[in-house]
Amino acid sequence: MKTLHTNTAGPNSAKASRVRWGILAMLFLITTINYADRATISIAGPEIKKLLGLSPVQMGFVFSAFAWSYVLAQLPGGWLLDKFGSKITYFFSIFLWSVFTMLMGTVGFFTGAAAVALLFTLRLLVGAAEAPSFPGNSRITSAWFPTQERGTAAAIFNSAQYFATVLFAPLMGWLVHTYGWQSVFYVMGGLGIVMAFVWQKTIYGPKDHPRINAAEMDYIEKGGALVDLESRQPVAAAPKLDTWPIIKQLLGNRMLLGVYIGQYCITTLTYFFLTWFPVYLVTERHMTILKAGFIAALPAVAGFLGGILGGFVSDRMLKAGYSLSAARKTPIVCGMLLAMTMIVCNYVTADWLVVAMMSLAFFGKGIGALGWAVVSDTSPKEAGGLSGGLFNTFGNTAGITTPIAIGYILQATGSFAGALVFVGANAAVAIFCYLVIVGEIKRVEFKHGPAARKADAPVAFNTAASK
């Protein structure tokens, strides 16, 4: 059912600056580095596995190390974002994860259990340091983008996960082949340190940016951007939030819970791609690590294009008058249906067909990766960091379960066939979440006083703040 939306652009919107797109470009670049650093272990994985003599289950635990700390640090990361803002919190996040990535190159100086322990510990540290990144992306897009552009904005920064593979998987494969696996960590860690200082010089909130003009500010604010969210000046009468009661009540909201569980399922596909996919190409399809690095880039190109298309279609549907629920759910459901086609790889032998099916699956995964747009649309503005952190906690729990589950499947069966079914089944559950559990997509608002105690209140927070 269509609902009409009012065009919030004023008469001066044609003369408005476009600073927000420069901010989005920086989010895209940083997220590309973010995902490239996550993927270093998968590219170097076959060589590390051989060097340290690890079993599939042991390798699964090494692959999962990042996600253990990443998940545990989500809520503290969200609290830091809400407390100190995205600019400074994100700077330290980028700098620290890059330092820890660089240090992973030193694992080669150790042997046996010491090497495995150091590798696992450094991956834990990378995960903890990266925790504020995606909640930070969500906060910044909420502050800079009106509702009718937020799907495109979220799709663009989220599609960086595929662009990272397109750009860096061939490079990292070449580095491993030419200079050894350690070089991957040195190069990517050094690049991240440089980008941390670039971030510090380029990121501002809308009210603090030196180049935004009044027309752009008016356009984004009237369109629903939370322009005070990243301001250096504190918002008047900002409430003191009780963290655990808020978390409890966020989890008690059926819509948000459905979104969170759906993100877990969608992120299962991401972590298969980030961890076991290059190993699948090398061991199941008998490719060299150099060839696997280049082949892995092809599904990533499809995922990148799908990600951009999903956001574009969602925002076009909004502008055409469709409801927010229809505009967000349609690409997600269609994308997950396409993602399930990866199971077909179990029934084909030609490498080109495998690459084609994986490309179609990740094209679909890209189309359906609108979860961060939904979080920006729905999170209470007073607790956007916490809501984003909770969303990312659910999502990246898949980073723990997926590598380990696939490791056990491989050890039990000696084949990736069951692993592909496992990943495809998660896409089906994501469809169920959005069609059955989520319901209408709308922003959760604080309720106060007697209204907060009404049974029909969508979510109630114990706070004295006004809406």
N, C-alpha and C positions, 0 to 999 in steps of 0.2 A: 504493500500500500504506500502510495506517495504522500509525503507531507512537504508543503512548500517551505523553502528557506528564503529569508530576506537577504538580498545582496547588501553587505555591510560596507562596501567601498563607497567613500564619499566622493564629492565632485573633484577633489584634488588628488584622488588616488592615482591618476595617470602621471602625476608629477612626483609621486612618492619615490624615495630612495629604495634600494633593494638590498640593504645591508643584511637582512635576514638570510639571504641566499649565500652570502660570504660566510656567515656563521655556520650554515649547514655544510658548506664545503669543508670547513675545518673539522666539523664532527665526522664527516665522511673520511677524511684523511686519517684522523686519529683512530677511528674504528677499524680502518684498513690495517694500520699497524697493530692494533689490538688483536685482531684475528690472525694476522700473520704470526705474531708471537705465540698465540695459542697453538698454531699448526706446526711450529718448528719441531715439536716432539714427534709428530706423525711422519714428517719428511725424513728426519734423522732416525726414526724408529727402527726400520729394518737393520740398519748398521749397529745401533745401540743394542738391539735384541741379540744380534750375532756376537757382539763384543762381550756382553755380560752373560750370555747363555740363558736368557729368560724364556720361560714357558709362555704359552698364550694367556693363561690366567694371570701370571705375574706381570706380563706386559699390559694386560687390561687394568690392573691396579695402578701401574705407573701412569697409564693414560688418564686414569680417573683422578689422580692426585690433585690436579689443578682444580677440579670441580668441588672437591671436599671443602677446601678453604674458601673457594669462591662463593659457595652457598652459605657457609657459616658466617662470612663477612658481609653478606648482603644487607642485613638489617643495620649493623653498625655503619656500613657505608652509606645507607640511606639516611641514617641519623646525622652523619657528618655533612652530607649534602644539605639537609634542612637547616643545620646549625651554622655552617660556615659558607654555604653557597657552592655552586658548581665550579667556579673558576679556580679557586685555590685548592679545593679538595681534589679535583680532577688533575691539576698539575702534579701534585704529589703522587697520585695514582699512576700517571704515565711514567714519571721519573723512576719510581720504585720498581714497577713491573719490568721496566727496561733494564735496570741494573741487575735484577735477579735473572732475567733472561740471559744477559751477557755472562753471568757467573756459571750458567749451566754448561758453558763450553769447557769449564775446568774439571768436569766430571771425569774426563779422560785421563787425568793425572792420578786417579785412584783405581783400585781394583776390588773385585768381589763385593762383599756386603757393604763396604764403605762407599763404593761407587753408587750402588743401588740406593742406599740411605740418603746420600747427598742429592742424587737426582730426584728422589721423591720429595725431599725437603724443599728443594728449590722450586719444584713445581707447585708445592703448597704455598710458597711465598708469592709466586707469580699470581696464583689464583686470588689470594687475599688482597694483593695490591690492585688487581683489576676490578675488584668488586664494585666500586662506585661508578664504573664507566657507563653502563647502559642506563641505570637510573639517572645518571647525570645527563645523558643524551635526551632522555624523556623530559626532564625538568627544563632543559634549555629549549627544546622545541615547543614545550607548553608556553614558555615565556615569549618566544619570538614569532610563533606562527598562529594565524587564525585557524579556526576549526576546519574550514574548507580547504586548507592547504596542509593540514597536519598529517593526513594519510600519506601524501607525497613525501613530505619531509621525513617521516618515520621510515618509509620504505627506502628512501635514499640512504640514510645512515645505516639502516639494517642490511641493505644490499652490499655494504662494504665487506661483509663476511665472505661474499663470493668474489668480489673484486680482489680481495686479499689473495685468494687462491689463484685467480687469473694472473695477477701481477707477480706474486712471490713464489708460488709453487714451482714454476720453471726455474726461477732464479735459485731457490733453495736446493732444488734437485741438482742443478749445475754446480753449486757450491759444494755439496756433499761429494759429487762425482770428482770434482777437480781438486778441492782443498781439504776434504775430510769433513765429517759431520760436525766437528766443533765450530767450524767457520760460520755455520748457520746462526748459532747463538751469538757469536761476537758481532756479526754484521747487523742482525736484527735488533739486538740490544743497544748498540751504538746509535742506530737510526732513531730508536724511540727516545733516547736521552735528548737528542737534538730537537725532536718534535715537541718535547715537554716545554722547552723554552719558547718555541714558536707559539705554542698554545697560550702561554702566559702573556704574550705580547698582542694577541689578536682577539681574545674572547672577552666580551663584556655583556652585561644585561642590557635590555633595550633602553632603560632610562639612563644608563651610564655610557653608552657607546658614543664616541665623538663624531661619527659620521651619519648617524640616523637623522632624518629630518622629521618635521612635525607631521607631514602628510603620511609617511610610513607608520609613525607611531599611532596616529589616529586610526589608520586602516587596520593594523593588527590588533589594537585594543578593542575596537568596536567589533572585530571579527571573533573575539573570544580568547585572544592571547592573554596570558596571566603576566602582564608586563612588570608587575612589582616583584615577581618571584625571585629574580636574580639581581635586584637592585642593591646597591651598597647601603642605601638608607633603609632602616628597618620599617616594616609595614606597621602603620598605627594600630595599636591595640592588638598586636599579634598574640594569639593565645599561647599559653604554656601547655604543651601537649603531654599527656600521660601515654608513654609509648606502648606499654603492654595492653592496656584497655583498648587503644586504637587498633592494634594488631588483631586482638580478639574480635572486635566488631567488624573489621575489614573481612576477616575470614567468615564471619556470620552473614555476609551479604552474598546471596546466591549468585548474582550476576558476576561479581568479582571472583568468587570461588571457581565458577565455570571458566572464566578467562585464565585464571592461574593454572588450573589443571590442564586446560587446552595448551597452554604454553609449555608445560612439561612434555606433552606428547610431540609438539612441533619441534622442540629442541632436541628430542631424541634423534631426529633426522640430522640436525646440525652436528651433533657429536659423533654420529657414525661417519659423517663426511670428514670431520676434523681429526679423527683418531684412526679408525680401522680402514677407511677407504683406500689410502695408498698401500696399506698392507694387503688388502684384498687384490689390488691390481698386481702386486709383486708375487704373492703366494698362490692365489687362486687362478689368476690369468697369466702368470709367468712372464711379467714384464720386468725390464731392468728398472732400477730406481730412477735413472735419468728419464726413461720413457714414461714411467708412472708420474713423475713430476709434471711433464707436459700434458699427459692424458688427463690428469686430475683437473687441469685448467679448463677443459672443455665443458664438463657439467657445471663448473663454476661460472662460466660465461652465461650459460642458460639460466642459472640461478640468479645472476645479477640482472639479466634482462627481465626475468619474471618478477623480481623484486620491484624494479622500477614500474613495470606494467601494473602490478597489483595496486600500488599506491595511486597511480594515475587513474586507473579505472574506479577505485573507491572514491576519490575526490570528484571525478566527473559525475558519478552517480549522485553525490551530494548536491552538486551544482545543478543537476537536472531535476532535483526535487525529491529524490528518494530519501527515505528516513536514514538516520545515522546507522541504525541496526542493519538495514538492508545493504547499505553502502559498504559496511565493514565485513559483514558475514559472507556476502556473495563471493568475493575473491578468496576468502579463507577456505570456504567449503570446496569450491572448484579447484583451488590449488592443492588441497589435501587429496582429492580424488586423483589428480594427476600424479602426486607423489607416490601413491600406492603402486604405480606401474613398475617401480624398481624390482618388484617380486618377479617380473617377467624375465629378469636376468638369470634366474635359476633354470630357465628352459631354453636358453640360446647358447651357442658356442662361439660364434664369430665375435671377435673383439669389437668390431665396428658396431654391432648390434648392442653389445653391452654398454658401450659408450653412449649410443643413441638413447637407450632406455634410461640410463642414469641421468643423461642430460634432460630428458623429458621429466623425470621425477624431480630433479632439482629446479627445473623451471617452475613446476607446480609448487614446490616448497617455497620458492621465492615469491610467487604470487600470493601465497597464503600467509606470508610472514608480516602480518599487520598487527601483531599483538601489542607492540609499543605504541602504535597509533590509538588502539583501544584503551590502553592504560592512560595515555594523555587525555583522552576523551572522558574518562570515567573517574580518575582518582580525585579524592577530595583535595582542593587546592592547598589547604593548610598542612597536608601530610603527603604531598606528592612523592617526596623522597622515600618515605616509608612504604607507600603503596608500590612504587617502582621496585624497591628492594625486595618486597614480599613476592611480587610477580617474578622477579629474576631468581629468587630463591627456589620457587617451584620449578621454573624453567630449567635452571642449571643443576637441579637435582638429577636431571637426565644425564648430565656430564659425569655423575658418579655411577649411575645404574647402567647406562648404555655400554661403556667400554668393558665393564666387569661382566655384564650379562653376555655380551658377544664373546668375550674370552672363554666363559664357561661353555657356551654353545660350540665354539670351535674345538675346545678340548674334548668335548663329549662326542662330537660328530665328525670332526676333521674336515668340515666344509662350512662355507659361508651361507649355504642355502637357508638354514634355519634363522641365521642372523638377518637376512633380508626380509623374511616373513615377520620377524619380530619388529623391525623398523617400520614396515608397511602397516602392521596392525596398529601401531601408535598413531599413524595418520588417520586411521579410521576412528579411533577414540577421540581425536581432536575434533572431527566432524560432529560426533555425538555431543560433545561439550557445547559447541556453538549452536547447534540446532535444538538441543533439548534443555540444557542447564542454564545457559546465559540469559535467555529472554531478551527484553529490551535493553539496548545499550544506551546509557545515560550517565551523567556525572553524579557521583555520590556526594551529598552535601551533609554538613554537620547539622544535627538537630539539638536543640537546647531546651532546658526547662521541662514543662509538662509534655510538650510535643515529643521530646525524646523518649518518653515512656510509652507512647502509643504503639500498639502492636503493629500498625501499618507503616511505621517509620522505616525507610529503607535502610538506614544505618544510624545509630545513635552514639554520639561522643560526649563524654563528660567534660565540657569546656564552656567557659563563660563568654566566648567570642560570639560576635554576630556574624551572619552570613556575609 
